[in-house]
């Protein structure tokens, strides 16, 4: 099963403090990164995710790297159809007690080029698990202008994935493809104030439902059925203000709309404070609200011959709140240190997520709200 990718979740948890001196990123460096993420939710899903990244500079302007992530997953959706305390009469799937329901292995290789005005990243991603293969190619280009006070960015990725359901089932197609294009403008207005505007185009096609979600009534049982194409557009802006030499405030708003008639708004605010010379502390709040896809109906109103049937709450109308904490620690070397601690950075975070009350959550999970906790730890060391 393709769960919500942890990499996407982690990406909105912790932001390294923006450099107000210039928009140009740090020079390329040899580095190793070790991380561990843990996710758990009230729907009986747990994901344990160790990961490692290695970055090697070939020349002053060129770097190659690789990352490997392993996700060990337990999920009611795979073990019993997702229905808590319910035997799955649709899939007949069962959990192997004492083992993980799923192991996902996700290697990622890439190359980076960077000079005083240009930055280019090219890479490829591959993941494999029992019932899903994920493959992606991506490119990211940034051009610095106006004495490095302006940055134009373009990021493109294409994923060509394939379903392999863990039980015998014929799908309308086993392909799932996704194209993502992000175009951005970042501007440094003053040494203490910057802004960014991002337009995103997202197109998905193939089997976009989950093979595991289904609807059961007194008279019939049927798997979800979704349209096989979805096109979305998003516009986001982010503002960052240094309140004083030790404190920065981040604000972000994102508007999203798509051809399934889902309209969503995201508001996010973050505050970072250097509480001691090597320690930066951050707090974060995110509010998300969306309308329902045009084919979603109340559970009791579906009919067997409806063209589309959905029970996944993520395509219904709902709100969510996310509360987060982050800590960035840069150790200092002592005379007896075995390694140069000045080259190390430790980042840790925790986020708590809770939705509004939702009938689809109540139907599928036998609870009013979905709640989740994600923790993350990353240790970077530069050589």
Secondary structure, DSSP 8 states (H G I E B T S, - for coil): -----HHHHHHTT------SS-SS------EEEEEEEEEEETTS-EEEEEEEEEEEESSSSEEEEEEEEEEEEE-HHHHSTT-TT---TTT-----TTS-SEEEEEEEEEEEEE-SSEEEEEEEEEEEETTEEEEEEEEEEEEEETTTTEEEEEEEEEEEEEE--SSS---S-SEEEEEEEEEEEEEEEETTEEEEEEEEEEEEEE--S-TT-EEE-SS-EEE-B--SEEEEEEEEEEEEEEEETTEEEEEEEEEEEETT--EEEEEEEEEEEEEETTEEEEEEEEEEEE---TT---GGG--TT-S-B---GGGSSEEEEEEEEEEEE-----TT-SS-GGGEEEEEEEEEEEE---HHHHHHHSSS--EEEEEEEEEEEE-
